[in-house]
Amino acid sequence: MTTSPDVSHAHRLLAPWYVDGGRDDLTAHRRRHGPLPAPDVRTLVDSIAAAGLRGRGGAGFPTAAKVRAVAASRSQRVRRRAPVVVANGCEGEPASRKDSVLLLHSPHLVLDGVAVAARALGATDAYLCVHADDPGLDALQAQVANRDDAVPVHVVAVPARYVASEESALVQYLSGGPALPTTTPPRPAERGVGGRPTLVDNVETLADLALIAHHGPEWFRRTGTADLPGTLLVTTGGALRSPGVDEVCAGTTVRDALDLAGGPTEPVHAILSGGYGGAWLGLDALDTPLDHGPMRAAGSVLGVPVLLALPTRVCGLAQTAHLLDHLARESAGQCGPCTFGLPAVADDLAALVRGGPDAPDAHSRLVRRLGVIAGRGACSHPDGAVRLTRSALRVFRSDVDDHVRGRPCAGAAAPSAFPLPWTGR
């Protein structure tokens, strides 16, 4: 990790690393941030709203609206239907490391967020979910055991699958079912774990909630942008000198975030932003701020902040085909767009990459299928795959033309430049 010159890290998410070069146990955490605050639900919602906190799990939904919805559902139900708080630390994006780094260095900041939310909402159960293969699972359980919060936190190991960390999948798993997405509505805030109102937030979001409770909304707004206050944990990878996780002000440009990772080690011709369900950015978009609106305007998404530098020696279409094959295999298999649509898209893209006589037809089929899959899945998994593929056809347009003409590039045979974990069934 490297330090952004624009962020004062004294009380930020990764303060234990940036300031002290280590991690905080409970004593060090309390020394850094003070005792656990105990706002009532109205004060908490007002503070989060004033801070402008938006979810850090990918969608960027206003956190105050989520907490308010759970509180409203709780007020409409009898007391035995008390709310549940779920901290999502599963890190579903294979290229992302931000949640594991946060839980390693600042676990008690996350746990403070859980405790503050649980107490304000009147919750009786709280869960911290991580993937079953997370190497920090035992250490995390030990840190949880050191606390004496009014609502004990249960650390839950979730199957290490891409879609298992989607919020409805977590709710179903914690309710005794399989870790697979379900259709919405109802949202977890209305009917979540065991049918109870449930707040599901990414661990970075809950850590920010804790910072707001500790230090106030005005302090939180000192960094970031008007639409996205605070900092972001950004994972960098690919052809960079010092890839890893950096804490930067929201609104930092893509170029500056890559510079924090040491800059390219070789010529680069595109950046994958937002994870494997994100989109490609061309080099003309390097000065785009890391904020939801500007990233959308550039044809990508902020999503889970991941920036992967693609070297020019490999084919962008072929790399997208590797990712699409992975996304198709990670389908929950519950609806047509995933079960049939994603494998078909992956096959068409692979045929286009090969560049043989079938390439023109494969390209036509691919464009047609992308137009009918988006927005039809039970969850957003197929939407992300469609977005990624469309961006590849746009950013690598000259390569598309060459492949359609039967002239695939030399880099088409290269293996995946980015991590593709195998997960069993």
N, C-alpha and C positions, 0 to 999 in steps of 0.2 A: 504494500500500500504506500501511496505517496500523499503528500499534503497539498490541498488546494490553497493557493495564496489568498484566496478571497473568503476563506472560512475561518472564523475564530473557533477553535475546537474545544475551548475550555469546558463547555457543558454539552457538547454535541453528541451525536449517536456513538461515534467511535473515539470519544475522548480518552478512554483507557489506553488505546493504541497510540493515538497521535500525541498525547501529552506525556504519558508514562511508559509507553512501549510495551504494554502488557494487557492484562484483563482485570476487571473489577470483581472481587468477591463482595459479599454483602456489606462488610465493614467499609471497604474502599468506596463502594457505591454510595452509601449513606453519607460518607465524608464529602463526596463530590457534589451530591445533589440535595442532601438534607433528608429529613424524615418523610415518610410516605404521606402525601396530601390525602384529604378525605372530603372532596367537594360533594354536595348533593347533586342529583341528576340535572336539575335546572342550571346550576352553576357550571357544571361540567359541559353541558351542551352549549351554553352561552360562550364559554371560553374557547371551545373547539371551533365554534362558528366564527368568533372574532379572529382566531388565529388563521382561519382559512385552510385548515388541514384537509387534504384530500388523500384518499387511500393510496398506499404505496405497493399494492399487490398487482397493479397493472391497469385496472379500469379507471382509477382516479376519481372514484365516487366521493362526494363530500361526506366526511366522517360524521359530522354533526347530524346529518340527515339519517344516517344509519342508527346512531345512538338514540336519536329522538323517536325513530320508528319502533325500536325495541321497547323503549319506555312507554310509548302509547299502547303497544300490544300488551305489555305487562299490566297496565292500568285497567284493561278491559277483561282481565282474566282473574280467576280466584287465586289466592296466595299459593296454593299447592302447584300452580303452573308458573313458578318463579323463573326468571330468565336464566340463560346460560351464556357464558362468554367463551369464545373459541379463538385462540391465537394460532394463526396459520403460518407455520415455519417450514412447510414441506419443500419449498424451493422447487416447484414443478418445472421451471425452465431449466433444461439440462446445462445451458451455458452460464447460468447465473450462480453466483456464490455469495450474494449480498446477505441473505438471511442467515446462512451458516456463520459468516464472519461476525455479524451482529450478535448472534447467540453465543458465539465464542468469547467475544470481548466485553459485551455489555448485557449479559443475560438478565440482570436485575432491573435494567431499564425496561425491558420487555415485560418482566413480571410485575413491575410497578404499574405499567399500563393496564395489564390484566386486572390487578388488584383494585386500581382506581375505578375502572369501568364496572367491575363486578359489584363493588360496594355501592356505587352511585345507582346502579340499576336494580339493586336488591337481588342479585343473582345468588343462587345456592350451589352452582357447579361451574367450574372453569377448566378448560383443557388447553394444553399446549401441544400442537400436533407437528411432528417431524417425520420424515421418511424413515422407514425401518432400517435402512442401510446408512443412516447418518452417523459418521464416526464420532460425533460429539454427544451422542445420546446419553451415555452413562454419566458424563460430566454434567450435562444439563440436569439430569435427575438429581444429582448430588446438590447442585445449586438450589433447586426447588425445595429439597428437603431441609435446607438451612433456614427457610423462611417460616413465619408463623402467621401468614395472612388469614383474615377472617374466612375467606373462601379458598380452601385448598386447591391448588392447581394439579391436575393429573396430566402427566406427560404421556402422550399416546403415540405409538409407532404406527404409521400409516403405510400401506403397501407402496413400494417405490415405483409408481407408474405416473405417467405424465398427467392424466386426467384425474388421478386420485386426490389432488389437492384443490380441485375446483370446489367452491364453497358448498354447493348442494351435495357433492360427493362426500365431503367431510361430514356434513350433517347426517347423511344416510349411514355412513360408517359408524359414527358415534352413537347412532340410534340402533345399532345392531345389524345393519344391512351391509351390502357390498360397497366398496369405495368407488362408486360409479355415479356420474351426474344424473340428476333427475330433472324433470321439466319444471319450469317456474312460470307464473306464480303457483303456489304462494312462495314468497321469499322467506329466508330464515328468520328475519325479524318478526314475521307473522306466525310461522309455524316451522320451527327448526328442530333441534335435538329433542327427541321424545315428544314432539308436538309443542314444545315450549318456545317462547320468543327467544331468539338466539342472535347475539352479536358475533359475526365472523369477520375478523380483521387480520390482515397481514401483520407479522411481528414488527416490521419497521413502522407501520402505522401506529401500533400500540406503544412502541417506544417513543414516537413523536407525541402521542397523547400524554404520556408520562412527562415528557419535557415541558409540555404546555402546562400541565398541572403543577409541576415544580417551579417553573420560571416565568409563566404568564404568556398570554397571547402576543403582547407587544414585543417581548423578547423574541418569540418565535418568528415574527414577521420581519425581523431585522435582516434576514437573509432571504434569498429566493426572489420570486416575482409576485406581482399583485394577484395573479391567478393561481400560482403555485408557490406559496410561501415555504420557507424552510430549506432543508438540504435533501439531497438524494444520494443513496448508495448505488454507485454505478459499477457494474462489472465490465471489464474490458478484456479482450482476448484476440486471438488471431496473430497477424504479423506485426506485433508490437514488442518493444524492448522490455517493458516491465508490466505485463498484464496483471490484473488483479482486481481488487475492490477499492474504490476511492470514494470519499465523502465530498461532494461538491455542492455549491449553491444551485438550487433549481434555477434554470435560465442560463447556466454555463453552456457555451457552445460545444457542439460535437468535436470541433477541432481542438478546443482547450482540454476537453476531457481525454482525448487521445494523447495530447501532449503530456498530460499528467502520467500517462502510462508509458512514457519514454519515446513516443512517436514510432513511426513505422521502422521495421528492420529491413524492408525491401519495398519496391514499388507496389502501391495499393491502388485498386480501381473501384472499390465499393466498400460500404460499411453496412453490416447487418445490424439493424436497430430494433430493440424491443423483444429480443428473443426469437425462438424458432416460429412463433406465431406472429412475428412482427413484419418488417419489410426492409427491403434494400434501399440504401441511399447512395446516390452518385456523389462524386467528389465535388460537384457544384453545390451540394447541400451541407458542406462541412461547417459553415457558419450559422447553422440552424440552432437556436436555443433549445436546451432540453426542457421543454414545457409542452403540455398537451396540444395547445392550439398550433404553435409553430411547427411541431413535428407532423401533425396532420396536414398542414398546408404544404409541407415538403413531400408529401406522399407516403409518409411512414407513420409510426406511432411511438409514443414514449414507452408505453407498456411497462413491463419489468425492465428497468434501465440496463440494457446490455448493448455494448458496442463492440462488434467483431470486425476486425480489419481483414479484408480479403485480398491476398496478393494477386498481382496480375498474371502470375505463372499458372494459375488454375482457372478453370472455366466457371463463371458465375452460374450458368444454367445447370452444369453438372453438380455443382455444390448445392444448388436448390433442389435438384433431384434426390440427392442423398438425404436432405432434410425432409422432403415430402415422403420419401419411403419410410422414414422414421415416424413421422406424424401419422401416416396411414396405419402403421402397425400399432401405434399407441391409442387408436380409437377405442372407445368404450363398447363399440359394436351394438349400440342400442337403437340407432336410427339410420335411415337410408343414406343421408348425406355423408355420414362417417363410414358405414359398413360397405357401401358400394361406391360412393362418390370419390372419396379420398384415394382408394386404390386405383380407380380409373384415371384420376388426375396424375397420380404418380407414374402409372404406366405410360400415359401420353407424354409426360415430360421426359421420361427415360428414352422413349422412341425419338423425340425431338433431339435429345442430346446425342444419340447415335448418328443422326444425320443421314440415314439411308433413304431409300426410295419411299419409305412410309412417313418420312418426316413432315411433308406438307400436310398430309391428312391428319397426322397426330397433332400438329399445331392447330388446325381448324377445330378438331374435337376438343382440344384443351381449352381454347377460348370459349367454345360453346358451353362446356361443362362448368367452367368457372362462373358463368352467368346464371346458372340454375342452382348451385349449391349454397351460395352465400345466404345467410339469414334463415336457413331451413333446419338447422340442427337443433338437437335438444339442449346443447350448450354452445359455447363460442369456439370450440375446438375446430370445426370445419371452417368457420369464418377466418380464423387465423391462418389456416393453410391456404385458403383462397387469396388472402391479402399478400402472403409471402410470394405466391406464384405469380400473381399479377404484377407485383413490383419487379420480379425478376424479368418478366417479359418486357417491362418498360425500361429498366436500368440497363439491361444487357441486350438492347434492341438490335445492335449491329451483330452480335453473336447469334441472335435468333435468326436473322436473315441468312447468315452463313450456314447455319445448321439446316434450315429449310431447303437451301440450295444443295445440300449434300456435302458441305465442306466443314465438318466439325473441327474445332480447334484442337491443338495438341494437348491442351490441359484438360480435355474432357475425360480422360481416363484416370485422373488423379483421385486418390482416396479423399474422404471427407477431411476438410481442413479444420473442422470444429468437432467437439466431443459429441458422440452419439452413443449413449449408454444402451446396452442391451438389457431388456427386462423380460423375465419369463412370464408365462401365463399360468 
